[in-house]
Amino acid sequence: MYHYKRLFGRSISFTTSLTSTQILGPNEKRVALVFCATATAESVTFEFGGPAVVNTGLTFVRPAASASIPIRIDRDWVGDNIVNAVFAVGGTGGIACSMVEVIRD
């Protein structure tokens, strides 16, 4: 676990498409992302540093009957890739998503 004196958050909203879309540029101060999709989400795939491909990479699948639960992605999970550009693609188009980018001072 990494420890920092001060952390800040920035909220981002985006809608997935069937093609990979860059949702965040690279940021050397990024330490974590908190991701949440709408209740209708099928799956969302993320890639750090290059285009995302459906179901190949960091893919979150939400069961149809469950509520959307925030998922934290941090350095402990993806290592130094957390600072790279973030790309996303939906298993279906039009999935409304939100993300908090956590950055250090």
MOKA-V660575 format. One record per residue. N is the residue number from 1. RES is the residue in one small letter. PHI is phi in whole degrees, -180 to 180 (* if undefined). Layout:
# MOKA-V660575
n/res/phi
N/RES/PHI
N/RES/PHI
This chain:
# MOKA-V660575
n/res/phi
1/m/*
2/y/-91
3/h/-123
4/y/-131
5/k/-69
6/r/-134
7/l/-125
8/f/-129
9/g/-123
10/r/-133
11/s/-89
12/i/-129
13/s/-115
14/f/-153
15/t/-120
16/t/-74
17/s/-129
18/l/-85
19/t/-119
20/s/-63
21/t/-129
22/q/-77
23/i/-106
24/l/-143
25/g/-80
26/p/-65
27/n/-152
28/e/-63
29/k/-94
30/r/-72
31/v/-118
32/a/-164
33/l/-132
34/v/-118
35/f/-109
36/c/-148
37/a/-111
38/t/-67
39/a/-65
40/t/-96
41/a/-65
42/e/-91
43/s/-155
44/v/-134
45/t/-112
46/f/-113
47/e/-139
48/f/-106
49/g/92
50/g/-165
51/p/-57
52/a/-88
53/v/-122
54/v/-50
55/n/60
56/t/-129
57/g/131
58/l/-83
59/t/-114
60/f/-110
61/v/-120
62/r/-107
63/p/-57
64/a/-56
65/a/-90
66/s/-96
67/a/-77
68/s/-76
69/i/-114
70/p/-61
71/i/-123
72/r/-96
73/i/-115
74/d/-138
75/r/-60
76/d/-64
77/w/-96
78/v/-115
79/g/66
80/d/-70
81/n/-61
82/i/-58
83/v/-86
84/n/-76
85/a/-58
86/v/-112
87/f/-117
88/a/-139
89/v/-146
90/g/-98
91/g/-65
92/t/-133
93/g/-76
94/g/77
95/i/-85
96/a/-77
97/c/-132
98/s/-135
99/m/-149
100/v/-111
101/e/-93
102/v/-99
103/i/-124
104/r/-93
105/d/-70
